[in-house]
Amino acid sequence: MEFANKEYFLLLLLLIPYLFWYFKYRKKSEPTLRMSDTNAYRFAPKSWRMRLLNLPMLLRLLAFTLIVFALARPQTRNSWKERTTEGIDIMLAMDVSTSMLAEDLKPNRMEAAKSVASEFIADRPNDNIGLTIFAGEAFTQCPMTTDHASLLNLLQGVRTDITASGLMSDGTAVGMGLANAVSRLKNSKAKSKVVILLTDGSNNMGDLSPMTSAQIAKSLGIRVYTIGVGTNKAAPYPMPVAGGVQYVNIPVEIDTKTLSDIAAATEGNFYRATNNRELKQIYKDIDVLEKSKMDVKKFSKRHEAFLPFALAAFVALLLEILLRMTVLRRIP
């Protein structure tokens, strides 16, 4: 346990003058009774009340000390665990354009991709994994981390309506999505660096071409696995209309050649996923990648621990008041 405000312990110095006053001057102010001879009481046994005479004072000191401890903000000590583990550095680059709502995969492309990605993350606890999302633009949803609980929470929060809310323009910027993921891996020291890029369209937005991003990835030793999601012809798409949703068939326009060229240029693989089962196939290839050693630091959040001290101080103060008003009450 550690204390955030240690300076409050200086208040304990106030106990010194209080004890001096209690034993030196307080008794002089107490009522006295003069007797001609006290020899008869010299060897009289002390009652239990006499033995507990200073107990209220001790309880008061205890309550004050506990209050000071509570003010000093005791906290559970931060838990850092360092260990060396085997793993690879992986960035997931996921298309979040509105076309990912097509329902040729169940329940739709986006939810199927999130479900399979979640299983992949859960099955690889030793890997550094991050998440990039892209539509007409790209940004990092989660940097690489071994805190997979936080990563999964951020992944589950990914929605296609991010474009409708104005946070990102709609479209498919494959080159920008790949470049964003590559930028997160450029300083990685792992032997195996991987980008898993998932999209259901062809590049039609962004300032970087997919092949330019692929050449950057190749120069950095990053392997790119590309996945084209969707059926081979047309897919049912929920089109909002007044009072409900109307399904229309939209053509599936996946630039398989570009995705295949990206994978070939970086010594990765290209996959066509027309159903959930095929979407999982990519994980079998990633499992055989060479693993590299990395040092992992695990952090556990600190918690405030003042409440037990505050409660104990309240109990001690209450007991001191009760004793002074009842069994140890003094009549002036």
Salt bridges, closest charged atoms under 4 A:
GLU2 OE2 - ARG302 NH2 3.85
GLU30 OE2 - ARG26 NH1 2.99
GLU30 OE2 - ARG330 NH1 2.43
GLU82 OE2 - LYS297 NZ 3.98
ASP104 OD1 - ARG109 NE 2.89
GLU111 OE2 - LYS114 NZ 3.42
GLU119 OE1 - LYS280 NZ 3.62
ASP127 OD2 - ARG124 NE 2.25
ASP161 OD2 - ARG159 NE 3.05
ASP200 OD2 - ARG109 NH1 2.67
ASP261 OD2 - LYS257 NZ 2.93
ASP287 OD1 - ARG124 NH1 2.21
GLU290 OE2 - LYS191 NZ 3.99
GLU304 OE2 - ARG73 NH2 2.51
GLU320 OE2 - ARG60 NH2 2.65
GLU320 OE2 - ARG324 NE 2.45
